Amino acid sequence: ILIADGHHRFKTSTCYKKEIENCSCCTQTSSAPVSSAYKYVLTYICSMVDPGLLILPTHRVLKTNPDIQTRINKHFVLSCWNGKKAPGLVICQDNEFKTMTLKPAYKKYADLPQVTILEKFLLHDVKPEDIVYTKDISEAVKLAAQTYNGITFLLEAPSMKSVYDTSKSNHVMPRKSTYFYPKIPAGITIYKLD
């Protein structure tokens, strides 16, 4: 089983299970009955090759950060994007759209997912509160221009193969790398913790 979405939830559930099992409340000497619900977590499982499963990109809006421009100039070549061909990784700054291509010195990283490249070279130490994540391109561009006076990074969706390959190599994709669609119905659930 490949956990493509929800690995943080899974890790938290696993830690909670260990915590309960190491708690004196779960020992056989305790007089209160112990529910075994803590051993389980609700999951949704589907085939990676299901034709109805889509991965959508999650774009990043970054508040103004002077270090980012220096990093962009160091690692990337920027070219005007005409909006017609598949762009790859795109930066929108001051309402100008440009493709970002790694410089030749960094070409060994070119096959990594775009979101991993972005994290590795630009966003690795940016505070989470300085990044807004959105799946909507229009919203991303508007937020950068009107609200944050910042930069938008527009990404293509990662392929299922790149998600799989990242997992098989024992790596975790950066935060908000994927937006799986369709979303399963969600709502309030109650998990009895006693």
Beta strands, then each sheet from edge to edge (+ up, - down):
strand 1: 54-56
strand 2: 59-62
strand 3: 76-80
strand 4: 89-93
strand 5: 96-102
strand 6: 131-134
strand 7: 151-154
strand 8: 179-181
sheet 1: 1+ 8-
sheet 2: 3+ 5- 4+ 7- 2+ 6-
end
